[in-house]
Amino acid sequence: MTDVHHLPDNPEQYHGVLGRVMSALRETSALNGATHLDWWPGNGGRTWEIEWQGGPSPAEVAARLLGAPEPGVGDDQVEHAVRGLISPCGGENERAHLVVLDVPVNLRAIDPIGASQVWVTSP
């Protein structure tokens, strides 16, 4: 039996969400200290799964993404590169769930060390 992936009704939006999230991850340095970044379509091609090892926890990454300003947006507008809800759940393989342009994005860290260890800024 073959694994069949079903793209959502709007595949451009679905793939655009991945680009938007990955860009926000880069722009915010939200995954500094993490290794082995990987992503794949989940739930039969209806979600994105993003996973890394070490680094900050998924809830910390999600919070940072939700505060990321949209490139090119003026100070008079309050826009964000990523919008969604953070639903963190603790544990060994902690996860956070975002909804970006109506596409679910699941963040997962394997053995996270926490933001306090990796987002330290020098004076």
NUBA-603857 format. One record per atom (N, C-alpha, C): atom name; x, y, z. Coordinates in nm, 4 decimals, decimal comma. Example, Ala and Ser with C-alpha at 12.3 -4.5 7.8 and 13.67 -1.06 7.14 Angstrom:
2
("N" (1,3190 -0,5690 0,7800))
("CA" (1,2300 -0,4500 0,7800))
("C" (1,3200 -0,3300 0,7800))
("N" (1,2850 -0,2250 0,7080))
("CA" (1,3670 -0,1060 0,7140))
("C" (1,2900 0,0030 0,7870))
! end
This chain:
123
("N" (0,0836 -0,1168 0,0000))
("CA" (0,0000 0,0000 0,0000))
("C" (0,0890 0,1244 0,0000))
("N" (0,0506 0,2229 -0,0774))
("CA" (0,1279 0,3468 -0,0855))
("C" (0,0682 0,4539 0,0037))
("N" (0,1557 0,5351 0,0596))
("CA" (0,1119 0,6473 0,1413))
("C" (0,0677 0,7601 0,0484))
("N" (-0,0562 0,7992 0,0588))
("CA" (-0,1103 0,9037 -0,0276))
("C" (-0,1185 1,0333 0,0516))
("N" (-0,0606 1,1388 -0,0034))
("CA" (-0,0680 1,2706 0,0587))
("C" (-0,1721 1,3526 -0,0147))
("N" (-0,2651 1,4074 0,0589))
("CA" (-0,3694 1,4912 0,0009))
("C" (-0,3387 1,6356 0,0335))
("N" (-0,3142 1,7151 -0,0690))
("CA" (-0,2906 1,8568 -0,0465))
("C" (-0,4223 1,9249 -0,0139))
("N" (-0,4173 2,0313 0,0633))
("CA" (-0,5396 2,1052 0,0932))
("C" (-0,5960 2,1695 -0,0335))
("N" (-0,7123 2,2309 -0,0196))
("CA" (-0,7787 2,2934 -0,1341))
("C" (-0,6919 2,3977 -0,2024))
("N" (-0,6059 2,4640 -0,1274))
("CA" (-0,5213 2,5697 -0,1827))
("C" (-0,3741 2,5329 -0,1605))
("N" (-0,3128 2,4560 -0,2530))
("CA" (-0,1742 2,4121 -0,2315))
("C" (-0,0745 2,5267 -0,2254))
("N" (-0,1019 2,6375 -0,2937))
("CA" (-0,0101 2,7525 -0,2874))
("C" (-0,0054 2,8075 -0,1459))
("N" (-0,1206 2,8179 -0,0824))
("CA" (-0,1260 2,8668 0,0554))
("C" (-0,0554 2,7687 0,1486))
("N" (-0,0784 2,6403 0,1284))
("CA" (-0,0175 2,5367 0,2114))
("C" (0,1348 2,5454 0,2058))
("N" (0,1913 2,5541 0,0860))
("CA" (0,3368 2,5643 0,0731))
("C" (0,3867 2,7017 0,1149))
("N" (0,3055 2,8042 0,0945))
("CA" (0,3421 2,9381 0,1395))
("C" (0,3564 2,9457 0,2900))
("N" (0,2754 2,8701 0,3610))
("CA" (0,2835 2,8674 0,5071))
("C" (0,4194 2,8153 0,5515))
("N" (0,4672 2,7080 0,4890))
("CA" (0,5991 2,6558 0,5252))
("C" (0,7058 2,7616 0,5012))
("N" (0,7028 2,8278 0,3870))
("CA" (0,8003 2,9328 0,3582))
("C" (0,7927 3,0462 0,4585))
("N" (0,6725 3,0836 0,4968))
("CA" (0,6519 3,1919 0,5931))
("C" (0,7090 3,1554 0,7298))
("N" (0,6811 3,0330 0,7735))
("CA" (0,7311 2,9883 0,9036))
("C" (0,8828 2,9754 0,9018))
("N" (0,9379 2,9153 0,7971))
("CA" (1,0827 2,8987 0,7897))
("C" (1,1533 3,0338 0,7843))
("N" (1,0958 3,1287 0,7114))
("CA" (1,1525 3,2632 0,7054))
("C" (1,1492 3,3289 0,8433))
("N" (1,0387 3,3141 0,9132))
("CA" (1,0276 3,3722 1,0472))
("C" (1,1260 3,3061 1,1435))
("N" (1,1469 3,1751 1,1294))
("CA" (1,2461 3,1072 1,2131))
("C" (1,3852 3,1657 1,1904))
("N" (1,4176 3,1915 1,0641))
("CA" (1,5489 3,2488 1,0318))
("C" (1,5590 3,3925 1,0818))
("N" (1,4582 3,4738 1,0510))
("CA" (1,4628 3,6166 1,0850))
("C" (1,4683 3,6419 1,2355))
("N" (1,4036 3,5575 1,3140))
("CA" (1,4003 3,5766 1,4586))
("C" (1,5113 3,5026 1,5318))
("N" (1,5869 3,4208 1,4589))
("CA" (1,6895 3,3352 1,5203))
("C" (1,6275 3,2470 1,6290))
("N" (1,5011 3,2113 1,6104))
("CA" (1,4272 3,1366 1,7112))
("C" (1,4851 2,9983 1,7377))
("N" (1,5562 2,9421 1,6412))
("CA" (1,6118 2,8081 1,6602))
("C" (1,7619 2,8079 1,6849))
("N" (1,8167 2,9213 1,7267))
("CA" (1,9588 2,9228 1,7610))
("C" (1,9870 2,8169 1,8665))
("N" (2,0930 2,7446 1,8474))
("CA" (2,1317 2,6396 1,9405))
("C" (2,0727 2,5040 1,9072))
("N" (1,9803 2,5005 1,8133))
("CA" (1,9188 2,3738 1,7740))
("C" (1,9993 2,3081 1,6619))
("N" (1,9857 2,1778 1,6505))
("CA" (2,0513 2,1035 1,5434))
("C" (1,9498 2,0124 1,4771))
("N" (1,9876 1,9588 1,3635))
("CA" (1,9079 1,8583 1,2921))
("C" (1,7663 1,9055 1,2623))
("N" (1,7513 2,0220 1,2042))
("CA" (1,6205 2,0742 1,1659))
("C" (1,5629 1,9904 1,0524))
("N" (1,4364 1,9540 1,0652))
("CA" (1,3687 1,8760 0,9626))
("C" (1,2234 1,9193 0,9561))
("N" (1,1585 1,9002 0,8414))
("CA" (1,0167 1,9307 0,8262))
("C" (0,9571 1,8378 0,7227))
("N" (0,8278 1,8121 0,7363))
("CA" (0,7574 1,7241 0,6445))
("C" (0,6078 1,7507 0,6556))
("N" (0,5332 1,7134 0,5507))
("CA" (0,3877 1,7262 0,5586))
("C" (0,3320 1,6211 0,6541))
("N" (0,2393 1,6610 0,7360))
("CA" (0,1774 1,5683 0,8294))
("C" (0,0288 1,5541 0,8023))
("N" (-0,0324 1,4620 0,8707))
("CA" (-0,1766 1,4387 0,8622))
("C" (-0,2249 1,4296 0,7175))
("N" (-0,1570 1,3478 0,6403))
("CA" (-0,1977 1,3295 0,5013))
("C" (-0,1811 1,4536 0,4154))
("N" (-0,0847 1,5387 0,4497))
("CA" (-0,0605 1,6587 0,3710))
("C" (-0,1475 1,7763 0,4105))
("N" (-0,2002 1,7751 0,5327))
("CA" (-0,2856 1,8853 0,5776))
("C" (-0,2197 1,9735 0,6828))
("N" (-0,1057 1,9311 0,7353))
("CA" (-0,0328 2,0087 0,8352))
("C" (0,1146 2,0111 0,7967))
("N" (0,1906 2,0928 0,8660))
("CA" (0,3367 2,0883 0,8571))
("C" (0,3897 2,0467 0,9918))
("N" (0,4872 1,9593 0,9898))
("CA" (0,5576 1,9144 1,1098))
("C" (0,6997 1,9677 1,1005))
("N" (0,7442 2,0416 1,2019))
("CA" (0,8801 2,0959 1,2050))
("C" (0,9445 2,0461 1,3339))
("N" (1,0628 1,9881 1,3200))
("CA" (1,1282 1,9233 1,4332))
("C" (1,2761 1,9597 1,4370))
("N" (1,3302 1,9697 1,5566))
("CA" (1,4728 1,9962 1,5744))
("C" (1,5193 1,9263 1,7008))
("N" (1,6513 1,9233 1,7182))
("CA" (1,7095 1,8630 1,8370))
("C" (1,7821 1,9697 1,9165))
("N" (1,7731 1,9604 2,0496))
("CA" (1,8360 2,0598 2,1358))
("C" (1,7677 2,1938 2,1223))
("N" (1,8377 2,2992 2,1564))
("CA" (1,7845 2,4338 2,1394))
("C" (1,6660 2,4652 2,2287))
("N" (1,5903 2,5691 2,1920))
("CA" (1,4771 2,6131 2,2734))
("C" (1,3599 2,5154 2,2655))
("N" (1,2694 2,5296 2,3605))
("CA" (1,1497 2,4452 2,3603))
("C" (1,0527 2,4943 2,2530))
("N" (0,9630 2,4106 2,2071))
("CA" (0,8656 2,4520 2,1070))
("C" (0,7793 2,5703 2,1517))
("N" (0,7400 2,5738 2,2787))
("CA" (0,6596 2,6866 2,3272))
("C" (0,7386 2,8171 2,3189))
("N" (0,8682 2,8115 2,3491))
("CA" (0,9527 2,9313 2,3406))
("C" (0,9678 2,9758 2,1955))
("N" (0,9847 2,8804 2,1052))
("CA" (0,9966 2,9134 1,9629))
("C" (0,8654 2,9734 1,9123))
("N" (0,7531 2,9115 1,9479))
("CA" (0,6231 2,9619 1,9045))
("C" (0,5994 3,1039 1,9554))
("N" (0,6324 3,1301 2,0804))
("CA" (0,6149 3,2644 2,1359))
("C" (0,7002 3,3657 2,0612))
("N" (0,8207 3,3278 2,0276))
("CA" (0,9101 3,4169 1,9535))
("C" (0,8569 3,4425 1,8121))
("N" (0,8057 3,3384 1,7468))
("CA" (0,7500 3,3544 1,6125))
("C" (0,6285 3,4458 1,6130))
("N" (0,5461 3,4338 1,7127))
("CA" (0,4253 3,5161 1,7182))
("C" (0,4574 3,6634 1,7387))
("N" (0,5782 3,6927 1,7843))
("CA" (0,6199 3,8314 1,8013))
("C" (0,7061 3,8827 1,6884))
("N" (0,7238 3,8029 1,5833))
("CA" (0,8117 3,8406 1,4725))
("C" (0,7435 3,9416 1,3816))
("N" (0,8022 4,0596 1,3616))
("CA" (0,7395 4,1567 1,2729))
("C" (0,7478 4,1142 1,1271))
("N" (0,6461 4,1465 1,0527))
("CA" (0,6411 4,1177 0,9090))
("C" (0,7420 4,2082 0,8383))
("N" (0,8313 4,1529 0,7554))
("CA" (0,9265 4,2369 0,6836))
("C" (0,8542 4,3378 0,5946))
("N" (0,9001 4,4636 0,5975))
("CA" (0,8439 4,5669 0,5113))
("C" (0,7195 4,6340 0,5661))
("N" (0,6743 4,5958 0,6846))
("CA" (0,5557 4,6581 0,7421))
("C" (0,5999 4,7761 0,8262))
("N" (0,5337 4,8899 0,8070))
("CA" (0,5690 5,0114 0,8791))
("C" (0,5334 5,0040 1,0260))
("N" (0,5854 5,1002 1,1031))
("CA" (0,5601 5,1047 1,2464))
("C" (0,4138 5,1311 1,2799))
("N" (0,3392 5,1914 1,1859))
("CA" (0,2005 5,2245 1,2141))
("C" (0,1082 5,1033 1,2052))
("N" (0,1566 4,9928 1,1503))
("CA" (0,0770 4,8710 1,1414))
("C" (0,1343 4,7658 1,2349))
("N" (0,0468 4,6934 1,2996))
("CA" (0,0921 4,5846 1,3843))
("C" (0,0587 4,4555 1,3114))
("N" (0,1575 4,3998 1,2462))
("CA" (0,1426 4,2745 1,1721))
("C" (0,2492 4,1787 1,2206))
("N" (0,2241 4,0533 1,2027))
("CA" (0,3205 3,9516 1,2429))
("C" (0,3452 3,8552 1,1284))
("N" (0,4661 3,8046 1,1225))
("CA" (0,5025 3,7090 1,0181))
("C" (0,4254 3,5793 1,0351))
("N" (0,3989 3,5429 1,1578))
("CA" (0,3277 3,4198 1,1870))
("C" (0,2196 3,4515 1,2885))
("N" (0,1017 3,4028 1,2637))
("CA" (-0,0069 3,4184 1,3603))
("C" (-0,0513 3,2804 1,4021))
("N" (-0,1055 3,2699 1,5191))
("CA" (-0,1547 3,1403 1,5597))
("C" (-0,1774 3,1314 1,7085))
("N" (-0,1949 3,0122 1,7525))
("CA" (-0,2191 2,9828 1,8926))
("C" (-0,1077 2,8942 1,9425))
("N" (-0,0620 2,9195 2,0635))
("CA" (0,0388 2,8330 2,1230))
("C" (-0,0329 2,7375 2,2168))
("N" (-0,0165 2,6121 2,1925))
("CA" (-0,0713 2,5090 2,2805))
("C" (0,0433 2,4196 2,3258))
("N" (0,1275 2,4708 2,4152))
("CA" (0,2427 2,3903 2,4553))
("C" (0,2009 2,2743 2,5436))
("N" (0,2720 2,1667 2,5319))
("CA" (0,2541 2,0546 2,6235))
("C" (0,3933 2,0036 2,6566))
("N" (0,4204 1,9895 2,7816))
("CA" (0,5539 1,9504 2,8249))
("C" (0,5838 1,8050 2,7990))
("N" (0,6987 1,7647 2,8437))
("CA" (0,7359 1,6249 2,8291))
("C" (0,8665 1,6093 2,7559))
("N" (0,9050 1,4858 2,7383))
("CA" (1,0324 1,4535 2,6752))
("C" (1,0410 1,5073 2,5324))
("N" (0,9363 1,4908 2,4559))
("CA" (0,9307 1,5419 2,3194))
("C" (0,8216 1,6483 2,3114))
("N" (0,8478 1,7612 2,3728))
("CA" (0,7521 1,8699 2,3838))
("C" (0,7092 1,9203 2,2462))
("N" (0,5854 1,9676 2,2378))
("CA" (0,5308 2,0195 2,1123))
("C" (0,4611 2,1527 2,1352))
("N" (0,4485 2,2288 2,0292))
("CA" (0,3638 2,3480 2,0281))
("C" (0,2882 2,3449 1,8964))
("N" (0,1705 2,4011 1,8974))
("CA" (0,0839 2,3973 1,7805))
("C" (0,0503 2,5397 1,7387))
("N" (0,0751 2,5720 1,6135))
("CA" (0,0393 2,7021 1,5576))
("C" (-0,0616 2,6810 1,4458))
("N" (-0,1433 2,7798 1,4224))
("CA" (-0,2303 2,7799 1,3053))
("C" (-0,1899 2,9026 1,2254))
("N" (-0,1359 2,8799 1,1073))
("CA" (-0,0825 2,9867 1,0244))
("C" (-0,1630 2,9902 0,8953))
("N" (-0,2352 3,0988 0,8732))
("CA" (-0,3203 3,1106 0,7550))
("C" (-0,4079 2,9864 0,7390))
("N" (-0,4664 2,9428 0,8482))
("CA" (-0,5574 2,8274 0,8538))
("C" (-0,4893 2,6930 0,8293))
("N" (-0,3567 2,6879 0,8312))
("CA" (-0,2838 2,5620 0,8155))
("C" (-0,2160 2,5296 0,9491))
("N" (-0,2461 2,4148 1,0079))
("CA" (-0,1803 2,3765 1,1328))
("C" (-0,0306 2,3495 1,1121))
("N" (0,0495 2,3992 1,2050))
("CA" (0,1936 2,3773 1,2041))
("C" (0,2302 2,3262 1,3432))
("N" (0,2899 2,2090 1,3481))
("CA" (0,3298 2,1491 1,4746))
("C" (0,4804 2,1609 1,4910))
("N" (0,5223 2,2168 1,6033))
("CA" (0,6639 2,2324 1,6358))
("C" (0,6999 2,1278 1,7400))
("N" (0,8111 2,0617 1,7199))
("CA" (0,8535 1,9569 1,8127))
("C" (1,0034 1,9648 1,8347))
("N" (1,0434 1,9576 1,9612))
("CA" (1,1855 1,9555 1,9958))
("C" (1,2186 1,8232 2,0623))
("N" (1,3296 1,7672 2,0222))
("CA" (1,3810 1,6468 2,0867))
("C" (1,4927 1,6921 2,1802))
("N" (1,4774 1,6639 2,3067))
("CA" (1,5753 1,7016 2,4094))
("C" (1,6078 1,8514 2,4088))
("N" (1,5072 1,9403 2,4181))
("CA" (1,5360 2,0837 2,4210))
("C" (1,6098 2,1222 2,5489))
("N" (1,6943 2,2247 2,5380))
("CA" (1,7671 2,2716 2,6558))
("C" (1,7098 2,4025 2,7088))
("N" (1,6210 2,4670 2,6323))
("CA" (1,5549 2,5878 2,6784))
("C" (1,6216 2,7151 2,6297))
("N" (1,5402 2,8168 2,6128))
("CA" (1,5868 2,9448 2,5598))
("C" (1,6899 3,0114 2,6494))
("N" (1,6766 2,9948 2,7791))
("CA" (1,7719 3,0613 2,8699))
("C" (1,9146 3,0171 2,8438))
("N" (1,9310 2,8993 2,7885))
("CA" (2,0643 2,8475 2,7581))
("C" (2,1159 2,8913 2,6220))
("N" (2,0242 2,9246 2,5269))
("CA" (2,0702 2,9517 2,3906))
("C" (2,0464 3,0936 2,3433))
("N" (1,9567 3,1702 2,4061))
("CA" (1,9289 3,3061 2,3594))
("C" (1,9975 3,4103 2,4464))
("N" (2,1064 3,3743 2,5088))
("CA" (2,1804 3,4694 2,5930))
("C" (2,2491 3,5706 2,5025))
("N" (2,2249 3,6985 2,5305))
("CA" (2,2891 3,8035 2,4499))
("C" (2,4074 3,8605 2,5257))
("N" (2,5077 3,8989 2,4545))
("CA" (2,6246 3,9571 2,5183))
("C" (2,6024 4,1057 2,5414))
("N" (2,6607 4,1634 2,6465))
("CA" (2,6399 4,3052 2,6784))
("C" (2,7017 4,3971 2,5763))
! end
